[in-house]
Amino acid sequence: MDSNKPEFYFQNLLSMPSNNLTQVNLPNRATGANSKKPYVEFYGRYEKNKLSLSITGGGQGQKETFEYVYNFEDSKAPVIVTPVDFLRLRLDDESYFVDNRLLFNAYKDSGIVTPDGALSSKVFVAVCEVFFSFWKEKIVIAELNKFSRFVFRIVVLPLSLLTQGKIVYKRQENEEDDSEELFEDCFGNMATGYSSSPTVNAKFFSFDDEAFTLNCKIKKDFYRNLGVGIESFSKINLPPDKVVKIGGLEWYFFDLTKSALNFDTKGYGIYDKLYSAYQFLSNLSGLSVQDRSVLKVICTKRAQAKIEVLLDENLTLEQLDEMFRRAQGNFNSRMALELLITDGARDIIWTDYVSAIRHFMNGTYFGRDFLVQRFTCVLRSKLWDWLKGKKDADNFFGKSQFCLELLTKTESGLNMNKNEIYAYKIGIIAGKYVKFKQINGEVNNSTKDILTYSKYDREHLRFVYKRIGIGLSLSKSDTADLSKAIKNDTPQEEIDDIQANDDYSYFFYKGVFENLT
């Protein structure tokens, strides 16, 4: 467990379970953001030295939010926002029970909510103050600077539940009113009818929009069309205890021959996770064909109540063998493929990332020119930070080189052609030159200008070389060793005329940061 990750740090000190209600015996059959909620939940966030707790509900005919915010920088009293005295919550008052008693009634009897399901501002503030006191007792304020953001939720339960049985969900008798004869559904289970509700967390088809359902069938007719009976319906899910979050997406790993098998997937990025699963299966599998494992990998993107399946692949051990012969995992493989995720100003784009993983799994190759162009965009977005002294450049080029080895054919992946070698060597010279200027205190505005051109085609690379020569002649320091190194690094061949206008920024900066940092 990595204590430097905020979720591990806070969960350990605050004794927080993972964000999975089912695992702590709190069933939740809500199917979307607009569904009635079984529990009173506060949403917490720590960000930029501020801790906030909030809950949203209906006020006087419109949505209102209670909020409790404490700023650790000024250490003043918390800011409390309660625009109304009572906040109406959309609580499920008929489906959740404790020892055959409605959970909603337990909330009412304990004074957490009013008979009409409203939360008072006094109860909200009281809960927040208790949690904040617990936070200050367990968390070292000085250590909070290590973490930029952490989100969590607090489930408020009636005190009487501490000594009573667990909460259970009970479907109402009129929810499924099919009166069909017993039949065998598509899963081979004997069923008595069809559901009229959407699945909880595995929306494999649109359920209630005729434009997006099979044969324009909705609700019960939708499940009748698929042959999914009530008895099978409740078992359709993506198990929340098996989800692995990587790069903002949710990943699932299953062994199709041993469905109950739980993977101990290690590592940080998708490459390391897949390799860990591969090693795990290799150690378990027998020699017979029947015993050979098949790894199912599912990648989903969750947007509120909707789940979009981005990738669904079945991989035999033979396929996995072929995949991992391409490149040997090392330190650079950690989060390497995640470089292809585009984190824009408004949205995150996973298209290139998922496409690269699909190529990797299917045994096909990605376009090298595209990858180089993509990595050039990434490095330009980070360039100013690197030039200010941040040490991420080596990490970036190590990961990008691993991607080139993994996703392109060996003979054209890592190997540079003579034009790229020219740019790379000019970059080596530029890196050594700028470092020399820094060590001797001769850095001025024009020194780093050679590292900030928008494009490094042949003309700009020649100009960089020329500027370095002029800078050396004007230096007041001993330049003998640097001049000798530049002579040895000077490329022997020029860039071809036909490709003189191409951008070689990636290879130029690779040379720069190998010698500057």
Salt bridges, closest charged atoms under 4 A:
GLU41 OE1 - ARG153 NH1 3.00
GLU47 OE1 - ARG45 NH1 3.35
ASP109 OD2 - ARG101 NH2 2.14
ASP177 OD1 - LYS220 NZ 2.15
ASP178 OD2 - LYS220 NZ 3.93
ASP178 OD1 - ARG224 NH2 3.64
GLU180 OE2 - ARG224 NH2 2.61
ASP221 OD1 - ARG224 NH1 2.65
GLU250 OE2 - ARG302 NE 3.29
ASP255 OD2 - LYS258 NZ 3.83
GLU308 OE1 - LYS301 NZ 3.59
ASP312 OD1 - LYS296 NZ 2.69
GLU318 OE2 - ARG292 NH2 3.51
GLU322 OE2 - ARG325 NH1 2.51
ASP352 OD2 - ARG374 NE 3.39
GLU420 OE2 - ARG368 NH1 2.97
GLU442 OE1 - LYS437 NZ 3.21
ASP457 OD1 - HIS460 ND1 2.81
ASP489 OD2 - LYS432 NZ 2.70
GLU494 OE2 - ARG462 NE 3.15
ASP496 OD1 - LYS418 NZ 2.48
ASP497 OD1 - ARG458 NH1 2.62
GLU514 OE2 - LYS510 NZ 2.71
